[in-house]
Amino acid sequence: PTASTYPVLPPRTPTTANGRKYVILQFIHDLIISFFFYIFKPTSVFSTFAFDTFNCMLGLVSVHLCLCPQLSGQMVELFEECQQQSSDLDRKETCRTRLQQDIQQVYAVARLYLTGSSMNGLGCRSSDADLCLVIKGNKRHDPIHVLSVLQRLFKSLSYVERTQLIRAKVPILRFREKGSDLEFDLNINNTVGIRNTFLLRSYAYADLRIRPMILVVKKWARHNQINDASKGTLSSYTLVLMVLHYLQTLNEPVLPSLQRDYPEWFNPFMDIDMVPEGPKHVPPYISRNQSSLGELLLGFLKYYATHFRWDKQVISVREARALPKNNSQEWRNKYICVEEPFERNNVARAVHEKIKFDAIKAQFAESSRILQQRKDLNSILPVRAIITKESSGR
């Protein structure tokens, strides 16, 4: 069987008063959000923050009136305490604006983009900021050379400190905002990061359950030491794609394939300056799946613990299904195969040791078993300790 045929959390007809209230609240939420989107048409990433927050808060009040109320409530609490605030984003954007102005003294046509979890709606208050400097033109710019030039420039700036050039596969310049613990990673012309940032942003706001679900999964994976690509486990980007894939392949999907439904706005060859426009043209997705956050988390863990065929399937958010693993070099002899939605390479290639792969599978199995029995988020990660740690980093 493929992932798309796995019957996780089928649509249910509420039989209790609370269940009926949940569906009614969800229906009212969908009507209000659709009305807001089509009448007011928010026009920029930053001006939509109030709309995004309103959307999320309006919907999340209903999760307490559903199955797994304790678990769902814990997930909402963790999300509300840890999610990136508008003030956090404003601070990063202010620094980005100043940097772009200073960089343009050296590279006049350069444009600096805020990318990653800070911009895609999936960040925490403690999230670092990723930046991509796009330098257009016919001349090919060597990333190491450009970053070396920027490193010298940044040492003269009063608001930047602790610059470090890291010669990785994608070279970056790491630095901090002076007098704070806000860290930035800047790359050169890695434009796929811009494209996937705004694709993930569109998914993040397509349904009110997406952002809490992903935040909880990332906190769970980090706590259980399976969320560190540098140590041979799963990157945060891989985890996000795994969550989206699960939500796309339920009998009643929570999400569609946005690349399939809106190909004009997620075209991998679209001019990079137009990419941030994509989310503005994607209305909220009205799913018939009324599963609560708690039910979805239980289903996610069970899906990867017992139903997903790691040895035979490739996760594809682009196709909204699991693809059969072929014998191409990209997938051959790989323990975990997760397709990058634009470049179509394997974003889970960091998992190259069997001992790490076995540890990841074991963690899914163990957490699925425990959470199924207890229906208490504290049984698989320390909620209060994580909230306290997040608060201390503000």
Salt bridges, closest charged atoms under 4 A:
ASP30 OD1 - HIS29 ND1 3.17
ASP52 OD2 - ARG201 NH2 2.87
GLU77 OE2 - ARG384 NH2 2.42
ASP88 OD2 - ARG125 NE 2.78
GLU93 OE1 - ARG96 NE 2.80
GLU177 OE1 - ARG91 NE 3.00
GLU183 OE1 - ARG174 NE 3.84
GLU183 OE2 - ARG176 NE 3.71
ASP185 OD1 - ARG174 NE 2.70
ASP207 OD1 - ARG209 NE 2.79
GLU252 OE1 - ARG288 NE 3.44
ASP261 OD1 - ARG260 NE 3.28
ASP271 OD2 - LYS136 NZ 3.37
ASP273 OD1 - ARG111 NH1 3.28
ASP273 OD2 - LYS136 NZ 2.84
GLU277 OE2 - LYS280 NZ 2.91
GLU295 OE1 - ARG12 NH2 3.22
ASP311 OD1 - ARG309 NE 3.84
GLU319 OE2 - ARG318 NH1 3.18
GLU319 OE1 - ARG321 NE 3.70
GLU339 OE2 - ARG318 NH2 2.77
ASP358 OD2 - LYS354 NZ 2.78
GLU366 OE2 - ARG369 NH2 2.89
GLU390 OE1 - LYS219 NZ 2.66
